[in-house]
Amino acid sequence: MNKPFLFSIISLKRIFVVISFVLLTSGLLNAQRKIDVSLGFGYSRAFKGEGYGKALQLQGLYRINEALKVGLGAKLERLELPGVNTLPVFAAAEWELPFLRRAFVYGDAGYGFPSSQMIQGAVADAGVGYFLPFGRNRQNGMQFKLGYNLKAMSYEELKYTRHSFVIGAYYVF
């Protein structure tokens, strides 16, 4: 039985509220600033004219050492041309480059689970980024990312693979 569209949007809002609460309280309770939370917008353009996508992403990363951060995230994405939505949950990693201050490489891998308004499939991202700090503590700031995105999705009994160029801007708090 298909759920009404409004019900699926309410459940997505609940998911983001719960993830936001957990990540924010974890960051606020940690005085050492070991957890970075980012929220932002991404745009993807397919390589072979297969359309474009827009995404809202929430991610929390734990700083293991000076250079490496790992964590989890979720992305609500709309892919135009096939006209579908995805909600992948993914594991993420960022490694700050020692020879370029504030620059980093990143990688994400995860899976989008199906629902009445979402399609399923594996997702992966890889690319480079730059962190531009601001504020008094220099830990908040903007993150800019440029990279490659791969999606292997199942859509109405059709296997669909999409290769995209991705650009994004994220606020880190």
Residue pairs with C-beta under 8 A, 6 or more apart in sequence:
2 116
3 115
3 116
5 116
5 117
8 115
8 116
8 117
8 118
9 117
11 115
12 76
12 87
15 74
15 87
16 58
16 74
16 76
19 58
19 60
19 74
20 39
20 58
22 60
23 35
23 37
23 58
23 60
24 37
26 35
26 60
27 33
27 35
27 36
27 37
27 60
27 173
33 63
33 137
33 139
34 62
34 63
35 60
35 61
35 62
35 63
35 71
36 60
36 61
36 63
36 69
36 139
36 172
37 58
37 59
37 60
37 61
37 172
37 173
38 57
38 58
38 59
38 60
38 61
38 143
38 170
38 171
38 172
38 173
39 56
39 57
39 58
39 59
39 170
39 171
39 173
40 56
40 57
40 143
40 168
40 169
40 170
40 171
41 54
41 55
41 56
41 57
41 168
41 169
41 170
42 54
42 55
42 57
42 75
42 77
42 145
42 166
42 167
42 168
42 169
43 52
43 53
43 54
43 55
43 166
43 167
43 168
44 52
44 53
44 54
44 55
44 77
44 79
44 149
44 164
44 165
44 166
44 167
45 52
45 164
45 165
46 52
46 53
46 81
46 162
46 163
46 164
46 165
47 163
47 164
47 165
48 163
50 81
50 82
50 162
51 79
51 80
51 81
51 82
52 79
52 80
52 81
53 77
53 78
53 79
53 80
53 164
54 77
54 78
54 80
55 75
55 76
55 77
55 78
55 168
56 75
56 76
56 77
57 73
57 74
57 75
57 76
57 168
57 170
58 73
58 74
58 75
59 71
59 72
59 73
59 74
59 92
59 170
60 71
60 72
60 73
61 69
61 70
61 71
61 92
61 94
62 69
62 70
62 71
63 69
64 70
66 96
67 95
67 96
67 98
68 93
68 94
68 95
68 96
69 93
69 94
69 95
70 91
70 92
70 93
70 94
71 91
71 92
71 93
72 89
72 90
72 91
72 92
73 89
73 90
73 92
73 108
73 110
74 87
74 88
74 89
74 90
75 86
75 87
75 88
75 90
75 123
76 85
76 86
76 87
77 85
77 86
77 87
77 88
78 84
78 85
79 85
79 86
79 151
79 162
82 155
82 160
84 118
84 119
84 153
84 155
85 117
85 118
85 119
86 112
86 118
86 119
86 121
86 123
86 151
86 153
87 112
87 113
87 115
87 118
88 110
88 111
88 112
88 113
88 121
88 123
89 110
89 111
89 112
89 113
90 108
90 109
90 110
90 111
90 123
90 125
91 108
91 109
91 110
92 106
92 107
92 108
93 106
93 107
93 108
94 104
94 105
94 106
94 129
95 104
95 105
95 106
96 102
96 103
96 104
97 103
97 104
97 105
102 130
102 131
102 132
102 133
103 128
103 129
103 130
103 131
104 128
104 129
104 130
104 131
105 126
105 127
105 128
105 129
106 125
106 126
106 127
106 128
106 129
106 145
106 147
107 124
107 125
107 126
108 123
108 124
108 125
108 126
109 122
109 123
109 124
109 125
110 122
110 123
110 124
111 120
111 121
111 122
111 123
112 118
112 119
112 120
112 121
112 122
112 123
112 153
113 120
114 120
114 154
119 153
119 154
119 155
120 153
120 154
121 151
121 152
121 153
121 154
121 155
121 160
122 151
122 152
122 153
123 149
123 150
123 151
123 152
124 149
124 150
125 147
125 148
125 149
125 150
125 166
126 147
126 148
127 145
127 146
127 147
127 148
127 166
128 145
128 146
128 147
129 143
129 144
129 145
129 146
129 147
130 143
130 144
131 141
131 142
131 143
131 172
132 141
132 142
132 143
132 144
133 139
133 140
133 141
134 140
134 141
134 142
135 141
139 172
140 171
140 172
140 173
141 171
141 172
142 169
142 170
142 171
142 172
143 169
143 170
143 171
143 172
144 167
144 168
144 169
144 170
145 166
145 167
145 168
145 169
145 170
146 166
146 167
147 165
147 166
148 163
148 164
148 165
148 166
149 162
149 163
149 164
149 165
149 166
150 161
150 162
150 163
150 164
151 160
151 161
151 162
151 164
152 159
152 160
152 161
153 159
153 160
153 161
153 162
154 160
